[in-house]
Amino acid sequence: MLFAKNKIIISLFLAVLSIVLFFSIKLWFNWDFITISSHGFFAILICVVMSFVIGSGLMALAFFSSKYGYDEKVDHDLESLIDKFKKS
């Protein structure tokens, strides 16, 4: 049963992804009235690369903190924090 659910979810995801890609590519090639210079394409490329680098770095930090136990060191006792700030 679980395998069938996963198969349905994956096939729906791939269907939505293919529809989005189809219309994105179709729209990209039909926009003849918009011109982007080489500087514009370079700026888009830099933004995409930097977004990927920042996202990868943040995910690496999340995995690093989880692997080396930094997540367990955090005090999650919210009740004591709420009481502490109510007294102030």
C-alpha positions as CSV (number, residue, x, y, z in Angstrom):
1,M,0.0,0.0,0.0
2,L,2.8,2.4,0.9
3,F,4.6,1.7,-2.3
4,A,1.5,2.5,-4.3
5,K,1.1,5.8,-2.5
6,N,4.7,6.7,-3.2
7,K,4.2,5.8,-6.9
8,I,1.1,8.0,-7.1
9,I,2.8,10.9,-5.4
10,I,5.9,10.7,-7.6
11,S,3.9,10.4,-10.8
12,L,1.8,13.4,-9.8
13,F,4.9,15.4,-9.0
14,L,6.5,14.5,-12.4
15,A,3.3,15.3,-14.2
16,V,3.1,18.8,-12.6
17,L,6.8,19.3,-13.2
18,S,6.5,18.5,-16.9
19,I,3.5,20.8,-17.3
20,V,5.3,23.7,-15.6
21,L,8.4,23.1,-17.7
22,F,6.4,22.9,-20.9
23,F,4.6,26.2,-20.3
24,S,7.7,27.9,-19.0
25,I,9.7,26.9,-22.1
26,K,6.8,27.8,-24.4
27,L,6.5,31.2,-22.7
28,W,10.3,31.8,-22.7
29,F,10.5,31.4,-26.5
30,N,7.3,33.3,-27.3
31,W,8.4,36.5,-25.6
32,D,10.0,38.2,-28.6
33,F,9.1,41.7,-27.5
34,I,11.5,41.4,-24.5
35,T,15.2,41.7,-25.1
36,I,17.7,40.9,-22.5
37,S,21.3,42.0,-23.0
38,S,24.3,39.9,-22.2
39,H,24.7,41.9,-19.0
40,G,21.2,40.9,-18.0
41,F,21.9,37.2,-18.7
42,F,25.1,37.5,-16.7
43,A,23.2,39.1,-13.8
44,I,20.6,36.3,-13.9
45,L,23.4,33.7,-14.0
46,I,25.1,35.3,-11.0
47,C,21.8,35.4,-9.0
48,V,21.1,31.7,-9.8
49,V,24.6,30.6,-8.8
50,M,24.7,32.6,-5.6
51,S,21.2,31.4,-4.6
52,F,22.4,27.8,-5.1
53,V,25.6,28.5,-3.1
54,I,23.7,30.1,-0.2
55,G,21.1,27.4,-0.2
56,S,23.7,24.6,-0.3
57,G,25.7,26.3,2.5
58,L,22.6,26.6,4.7
59,M,21.7,23.0,4.2
60,A,25.2,21.9,4.9
61,L,25.1,23.9,8.2
62,A,21.8,22.2,9.1
63,F,23.2,18.8,8.5
64,F,26.5,19.6,10.3
65,S,24.7,20.8,13.4
66,S,22.4,17.8,13.4
67,K,25.3,15.4,12.9
68,Y,27.5,16.8,15.6
69,G,24.8,17.2,18.2
70,Y,24.5,21.0,18.3
71,D,20.7,20.6,18.1
72,E,20.6,18.7,21.4
73,K,22.5,21.4,23.2
74,V,19.7,24.0,22.7
75,D,17.4,24.5,25.7
76,H,13.8,23.9,24.4
77,D,12.2,24.6,27.8
78,L,9.8,27.3,26.6
79,E,7.8,27.4,29.9
80,S,10.8,28.6,31.9
81,L,11.5,31.3,29.3
82,I,7.9,32.5,29.3
83,D,8.0,32.6,33.1
84,K,11.3,34.4,33.1
85,F,10.0,37.2,30.8
86,K,6.6,37.5,32.6
87,K,8.5,38.3,35.8
88,S,10.5,41.1,34.2
